Amino acid sequence: MFLRVVLILAAMMSVAFPSAAQAAVPERSTQSFWLHWNGTPVTDAMIATEANRRAYIVLNAWETGLAAKFRSANPKIQIYVYKDLSSTRSYACTKGSDDANLPTGVGYCAADPKWFLLDKNGQRFEYEGYEGHWQMDVGNVAYQNAWADKVIASSKAFDGVFMDNALFACDTYHPGVCPAAYPTDAAMRKAYLSMLANTRAKFVAAGLKTVANLSNARLYDGVWDSYVANLDGGFDEWWLTFGDKDMLSEYAQGWGRQIAEITANEAKGKMTWVQPHHSGAEQPFRYAFASYLLAKGDRSAITEIEETDRYDGASPWHAEYDWNLGAPAGKAYSVATNVYRRDFACGTVVVNANKTGSSSVLVQLGTTTYTTEKGTKVRSVLVPGTTGSVLRKPC
């Protein structure tokens, strides 16, 4: 009897008190993600740290064991599998047989020759700068169905699919040369819209979320919303900062259009993952981070990258990512030309989206005293062009 009581108590304690690996994720205003698809090693120590930092992680199809470890460390994390929407890979085929687990949907060796896009001379397109990546005809219904069916079959260990390369221009990866089947950007976009729409029901039925790489959508009117209509979210690979000294200011295809990616998706209950490029230098970090907070809702996430395509180790983690600003008091509002503010229960955020080098703007914060990122107590903040500030207050 005594042993039975001990066993019952032990079982109750194991339920009531989660292990250190499953510790509660702290409350933060920021959500972040980790794109790990370069196949580099991930240690248990990295998992213990990053699983509770990231809301989303993207892995390769062959990393199901790694996915299980992340899920064990944080059952709430959403894990996506990387699949290229637009290409097949000849390097993933050996002696006439495709690899069991692919970075694409359709294997190079098994692909129907009619599924390859051709130029006007009947030659296949190999992506410039990416050896062994061959462009496929996303408008071909047979390819669409084969791609979706194979991706779904290989994604049972994942919560969703990250669809890389949802393209907008007909000459992407082969500048100046468009496929014979899609000689204009409009024709190419129609093909991608067809693929996303025709495969949507399959992913919904399989219970898989879908997020696509919609890099440079800001350059094309309406494409972000039209592509996302048949997705669960979008990823902007080049968001607001393109280097330590190259920041996107406000103009017709600038800052506001990328902010609208987040706000539009949040209004529709969809995810937005944004990725600024910089080294962690103060100005680009402050600009991108404050802009993200200016727009974010419950489903948006941010992570930074310095080197293009360096998707291996975890992206940098800033102390500011751990801040909890509390609930937003409402949407962002204008305080000067291209200068915006958003208030939270425990702080406020200010962004100046005017050009780099333009005159700084003094923003009065009212009677409340705020603390700057550097610990200074203020009731106003001077914000230069293409920068931002996140200020906290007691609550």
Secondary structure, 3 states (H helix, E strand, C coil): CHHHHHHHHHHHHHHHCCCHHHCCCCCCCCCEEEECCCCCCCCHHHHHHHCCCEEEEEECCCCHHHHHHHHHHCCCCEEEEEEECCEEEHHHEECCEECCCCCECCCCCCCCHHHECECCCCCECECCCCCCEEEECCCCHHHHHHHHHHHHHCCCCCCEEEEECCCCCCCCCCCCCCCCCCCCHHHHHHHHHHHHHHHHHHHHHHCCEEEEECCCHHHCCCHHHHHHCCCCEEEECCCCEEECCEECCCCCCCHHHHHHHHHHHHHCCCEEEECCECCCCHHHHHHHHHHHHHHCCCCEEECCECCCCCCCCCCCCCHHHHCCCCCECCCCEEEECCEEEEEECCEEEEEECCCCCCCCEEEECCCCCEECCCCCEECEEEECCCEEEEEECCC
